[in-house]
Amino acid sequence: MRLNEIRQILASDGIRLTKSLGQNFMHDANQLHRMLRAAELAPGDRVLEIGPGLGPLTELLAAQAAQVLAIEIDRRLAEWLRHRLAAAANLELVHQDALDYLRREDRDWTDWKLVANLPYSVASPILVELARAAKGPARMVATVQIEVARRLAASPDTADYGLLTLLVQARYEPAGWFKIPAACFYPAPDVDSACVTLVRRPQSLLTPKQDETFVRIVKRSFSQRRKMMLKLLRADWPAEALDHAFHELQLSPQVRAEAVALEHYVQLARILCPPAPSASPAT
């Protein structure tokens, strides 16, 4: 879908874009095909798309995947898409707030892939919601603000490393990202974008109970970035238990949250939430 076609559709149908919904439509075919290559779609794949807009990516997805679920919050665009893509029998179009939908619907996304130009206003919450789901997608390929892409792929001791990094990376491994200039969208956003690829880890790093502890640790540790992590955690755990855990992991009592690697947060959760002992066999 070319830029002049987007303008013509919006004008002829009287559709005025809403800035608060983060409506920036990608019109660069090269970038759309780069997204498809990153998704590594197979004929039997099921794909979740959030924020289809005028449907240029939706059309490509429907042509390559077995099933596409597209969630669009804008009623005008949802109606337009239903008419334009009526022939796509493998497309299900839902007119809802995607974040509300994900929080309300207890779906098994295990065999699905997310491929989407996410609305910037809700990109991070949506990725966290899917990443933290009990049965998250196998792969997530999403266009986001470039600063969000950097945070998703960040390493310790960098300015981008933080809460978003750890909540997602605990379940998903970053598999690269590429920059997309603002000129590839209409209207052009104020910042550059990037398409990031996240691949679900083959094995869970933590038990469900330990995972809850992990989230508490990470949120508390980054609640005040300039403060020492150990002091912050004492609001939730006994000092003796924390001192033992930090000694066991050879973490300095003065360390701050942004200097601690994912594996240490995982090990900290395991120590502070040990697995329940298995029941002894009956005699």
C-alpha positions in Angstrom: 0.0 0.0 0.0 1.6 3.2 -1.2 1.6 6.5 0.6 -0.7 8.2 -1.9 -3.1 5.3 -1.6 -3.2 5.7 2.2 -3.9 9.4 1.9 -6.6 8.8 -0.7 -8.4 6.1 1.4 -8.4 8.3 4.5 -9.7 11.3 2.6 -12.4 9.5 0.6 -13.7 7.7 3.6 -13.5 10.7 5.9 -11.2 8.9 8.4 -9.3 11.3 10.7 -6.5 9.7 12.6 -6.4 9.9 16.4 -3.0 10.7 17.8 -3.8 9.2 21.2 -4.2 5.8 19.5 -0.7 5.9 18.0 -2.0 5.6 14.5 1.0 5.7 12.2 0.6 3.5 9.2 3.6 1.8 7.6 3.6 2.2 3.8 7.1 1.0 2.9 6.8 -2.4 1.3 10.5 -3.3 1.9 10.0 -2.9 5.6 6.9 -4.9 5.7 8.7 -7.8 3.9 11.6 -7.5 6.3 9.1 -8.1 9.1 7.7 -11.1 7.4 11.2 -12.6 7.0 11.9 -12.0 10.7 8.6 -13.8 11.6 9.8 -16.9 9.7 6.2 -17.8 8.8 5.3 -21.3 7.8 2.0 -22.2 5.9 0.5 -23.7 9.1 1.3 -20.8 11.4 -1.3 -18.8 13.4 -0.6 -15.1 13.7 -1.8 -12.4 16.1 -1.7 -8.9 14.7 -2.5 -5.9 16.9 -3.3 -2.5 15.3 -3.7 -3.6 11.6 -4.7 0.0 10.6 -5.5 -0.1 6.8 -4.2 -3.7 6.5 -1.1 -3.7 4.3 0.6 -6.1 6.8 -2.7 -8.0 7.4 -3.0 -8.8 3.7 0.5 -10.2 3.5 0.0 -12.3 6.7 -3.3 -13.7 5.4 -1.6 -14.8 2.2 1.2 -16.7 4.1 -0.3 -18.0 7.4 -3.1 -20.5 8.1 -4.9 -18.2 10.5 -4.7 -14.5 11.3 -6.4 -12.8 14.3 -6.3 -9.0 13.9 -7.4 -6.7 16.8 -8.3 -3.1 15.9 -9.5 -0.6 18.4 -10.7 2.0 15.9 -14.3 1.1 14.8 -13.9 3.0 11.5 -10.8 1.1 10.5 -12.3 -2.2 11.6 -15.3 -1.7 9.4 -13.2 -0.6 6.5 -10.9 -3.7 6.9 -13.8 -6.1 7.0 -15.0 -4.7 3.6 -11.5 -4.7 2.1 -10.4 -8.1 3.2 -13.8 -9.9 3.1 -12.3 -12.5 0.8 -9.7 -13.6 3.3 -11.4 -16.6 4.9 -8.6 -17.2 7.3 -8.8 -13.7 8.8 -10.7 -13.0 12.0 -11.0 -9.3 12.7 -11.9 -8.2 16.3 -12.9 -4.6 17.1 -11.6 -4.2 20.7 -9.0 -2.7 22.8 -6.1 -5.2 22.4 -4.7 -4.8 25.9 -8.2 -5.3 27.5 -8.7 -8.3 25.2 -5.3 -9.9 26.2 -6.0 -9.3 29.9 -9.6 -10.7 29.7 -9.2 -13.7 27.3 -7.4 -16.7 28.8 -6.0 -18.0 25.5 -3.3 -20.4 24.7 -0.9 -18.5 22.4 1.8 -21.3 22.5 1.5 -22.1 18.8 0.9 -18.5 17.7 3.3 -15.7 16.5 2.8 -12.0 17.1 3.5 -10.0 14.0 2.5 -6.4 14.4 3.1 -2.7 14.0 2.2 -2.0 17.6 0.5 1.3 18.6 3.3 3.2 20.4 1.1 4.2 23.2 0.6 0.6 24.4 3.5 -1.3 22.8 5.4 -2.0 26.1 2.3 -3.1 28.1 1.2 -5.4 25.3 4.6 -7.0 25.0 4.8 -7.5 28.7 1.3 -8.9 28.8 2.1 -11.5 26.1 5.6 -12.2 27.5 4.2 -12.8 31.1 1.3 -14.9 29.9 1.3 -18.5 31.1 1.2 -19.6 27.4 2.8 -16.9 25.4 3.5 -16.8 21.6 6.4 -18.8 20.2 7.8 -15.7 18.5 7.1 -12.0 18.6 8.0 -9.6 15.8 6.9 -6.1 16.6 7.5 -2.6 15.4 8.0 -0.2 18.4 9.7 3.1 19.2 13.4 2.6 18.8 14.0 3.4 22.5 11.7 0.5 23.4 13.6 -1.8 21.1 16.8 -0.8 22.8 15.3 -1.5 26.2 14.0 -4.9 25.1 17.5 -5.9 23.9 19.5 -4.2 26.7 22.4 -5.6 28.7 23.3 -4.8 32.4 25.1 -1.5 33.1 23.5 0.4 30.3 21.0 3.2 30.4 18.4 1.1 28.6 18.5 -1.8 31.0 15.5 -1.9 33.3 12.2 -3.3 34.3 10.9 -3.9 30.8 14.2 -5.6 29.8 13.9 -8.2 32.6 10.2 -8.8 32.6 10.4 -9.8 28.9 13.9 -11.4 28.8 12.9 -13.8 31.6 10.6 -15.5 29.1 12.0 -14.4 25.7 15.4 -14.1 24.1 16.1 -11.0 21.9 16.9 -12.2 18.4 17.9 -8.9 16.8 16.2 -5.7 15.6 16.4 -3.3 12.7 15.8 0.4 12.5 12.8 1.8 10.5 13.0 5.5 9.6 10.0 7.7 10.4 9.5 8.4 6.7 8.2 4.9 6.3 5.0 5.8 8.1 2.1 8.0 7.6 1.8 10.3 9.4 5.5 10.2 10.2 6.1 9.8 13.9 8.4 12.2 15.8 10.9 9.4 16.5 12.5 6.5 14.5 11.1 3.0 15.0 12.6 -0.4 15.1 11.3 -3.9 14.4 12.4 -6.3 17.2 12.3 -10.1 17.3 11.7 -12.0 20.5 11.9 -15.8 20.7 10.3 -17.7 23.6 12.8 -19.6 25.7 12.6 -23.3 25.2 12.5 -24.0 29.0 11.1 -21.9 31.9 13.8 -20.5 34.1 11.6 -20.5 37.2 8.6 -22.3 38.7 5.3 -20.3 38.7 5.8 -19.4 42.4 9.4 -18.4 41.8 8.4 -16.3 38.8 6.0 -14.3 41.1 9.0 -13.7 43.4 11.2 -12.7 40.4 8.6 -10.1 39.4 8.5 -8.7 43.0 12.3 -8.6 43.2 12.6 -6.8 39.8 9.9 -4.2 40.5 11.2 -3.4 43.9 14.8 -3.2 42.7 14.0 -0.7 40.0 11.5 1.3 42.1 14.3 3.8 42.9 17.2 3.2 40.5 19.7 5.4 42.4 19.3 3.4 45.7 21.2 0.2 46.5 19.2 -2.8 45.6 19.7 -4.6 48.9 18.2 -1.8 50.9 15.2 -1.6 48.7 14.6 -5.4 48.9 14.5 -5.2 52.7 11.1 -3.7 52.5 9.8 -7.1 51.3 12.3 -9.8 52.7 14.1 -10.3 56.0 17.6 -8.8 56.1 19.1 -12.2 57.1 17.6 -14.0 54.1 18.8 -11.2 51.7 22.3 -11.1 53.2 22.6 -14.9 52.7 21.4 -14.7 49.1 23.7 -11.8 48.2 26.6 -13.6 49.7 25.7 -16.8 47.9 25.6 -15.0 44.6 28.7 -12.9 45.3 26.6 -9.7 44.8 28.0 -6.5 46.5 25.7 -5.1 49.2 26.2 -1.7 47.4 25.1 -3.0 43.9 22.3 -1.1 42.1 19.6 -2.8 40.1 20.9 -1.9 36.6 24.2 -3.7 37.3 22.7 -7.0 38.1 22.3 -9.5 35.2 19.2 -11.5 34.5 20.7 -14.8 35.7 21.4 -13.3 39.1 17.8 -12.1 39.4 16.7 -15.6 38.5 19.0 -17.2 41.0 17.9 -14.6 43.7 14.3 -15.7 43.1 15.2 -19.3 43.4 17.0 -18.7 46.8 14.2 -16.5 48.2 11.5 -18.9 47.0 12.9 -22.4 47.2 10.8 -25.2 45.6 8.5 -27.0 48.0 10.0 -30.3 49.2 8.4 -33.3 47.6 6.2 -35.5 49.7 7.8 -38.6 51.3 6.5 -41.9 49.9 4.1 -43.7 52.1 5.4 -46.6 54.0 
